[in-house]
Amino acid sequence: MKAEEMWKVSTGEGVKVAVVDTGVNPNTPSLKGKVLSSEVPQNVSYKATEDYSGHGTSMAELIAGTGTNGTLKGLAPGAEIVPYRVALTGLDEAEARKAPHLAKIIRAIADSDAKVVNMAFGGRIDAPGVQEAIKYAHDKGKLLFAGTGNDAKETKFTGYPAAYPYVVGVAASDESGTVGEFSQHGNYVDLAAPGLDIPTWCDEKLRDYCTGDGTSMATAIASASAALIWSAHPDWTANQVLNSLIETAGRDWARDDPSTYLGYGLIRPRKVLENKNFDPGPADTDPLARENAVGLLDESGKPVPPAPAPSKGTATSAPGAEDDGTSAVASDTDSSGNTTLWVGLGAAAAVLVLGAGAFAVIRSRRGA
């Protein structure tokens, strides 16, 4: 992505990114002074700075890490992180019940001055109130990103919140633009970002980095790309930042015929930053208006109904975590109103080679 060239123009300074995840540890060398825990509203702040898996801290470092003492340097090292904990795979039931509901978190972010919302997780369940909260955040000018899911090898899976209108669904690709074998596809894929062989913390102990694959990493890099552009153009709206990413995305197909695997293509924020006269389009025009109006479609082009929320106390397997035997407790209807989702920690190192050359993938029309 030629980050060194981009950093001559923008480092993401002045942009706050809300990381909704397993919590963010503010004490790693890479994040010292970068995590704005005091800006998290008290009613959604439960253990926001205690990361129970290392995933949220990894996402924060991929976005805004400084690289101090040989740690991970993010794509937008000048940006700042606002941390939130949501109940994801690996959190026991007692703690999951104390975690704030995703809808409440999103509404709190909507009322804050964070510009970008990073949600590197997903689940099969259309949780109560989340779609409305996302629309509220969109109307307040926030730009929301979420991973599309990591288990395409095992099953055709549609992940929320990526599948909601007004959320940018991010797929994972290698550096040439070839989609990862694990990366879910469908008409809710809007953009792709690097998501293979990406360093993250190995676990919650935060002692070592491991390389892995996942749409989580791609989501963080997409959020960081938005931060870089917004920092360079603070007067742009979320629509204009997103439109600039779409217009400059790497693809070898028509702009009006996006791919179900890579959406509008592989993000290239450098193409925006290097052009001082870049036209971002109208401030009030949603570049994903067509997708947001049509909604989620299956491969035949028919609307896909959301999966219903399970009954109280129903234990469900955590999609994307089957390999390590972990599970999540779905508790969308419990008294605390929290939502337990699966977190995409990455897939086995594999690349689906679907053709020759950059962006050579099997494409199907999105039906939108």
Number of C-alpha atoms within 10 A of each C-alpha: 13 10 14 11 12 21 17 10 16 23 25 26 17 17 25 24 31 28 29 27 29 33 28 32 25 22 13 18 17 24 26 13 13 23 24 16 18 10 15 19 15 9 10 21 20 18 21 25 22 19 24 22 24 23 28 33 32 30 32 33 30 28 33 33 28 24 16 13 8 9 18 25 17 25 29 30 26 23 26 25 29 26 30 30 27 30 30 27 26 20 20 13 17 9 11 25 23 16 26 23 24 28 20 17 22 26 18 18 28 24 14 18 15 22 24 26 25 29 27 31 31 27 26 19 20 20 27 18 12 21 20 15 20 24 19 17 23 18 13 17 19 26 27 27 28 31 35 38 35 33 22 18 14 11 12 13 20 27 27 27 29 27 29 23 22 25 28 28 32 39 39 33 29 23 16 13 22 26 30 29 22 27 30 28 28 26 27 33 29 28 30 34 29 29 28 25 18 17 19 25 23 18 17 18 11 17 10 12 15 11 13 20 30 31 33 32 32 31 33 33 27 31 32 30 25 27 34 31 27 25 21 19 16 12 11 17 21 25 21 23 26 23 21 24 25 24 20 17 22 21 21 12 14 9 14 8 15 23 26 24 30 34 27 26 29 30 28 21 25 21 17 22 22 13 9 10 8 11 12 19 17 13 14 11 13 17 19 17 12 10 21 17 11 14 18 23 20 16 15 9 13 13 12 12 11 16 13 11 17 16 12 13 13 13 14 14 16 24 25 28 21 12 9 7 9 15 22 25 27 29 26 24 17 13 9 14 18 24 29 29 31 26 29 27 23 25 24 14 14 14 16 15 14 15 11 9 11 14 22 17 20 13 15 15 15 23 18 18
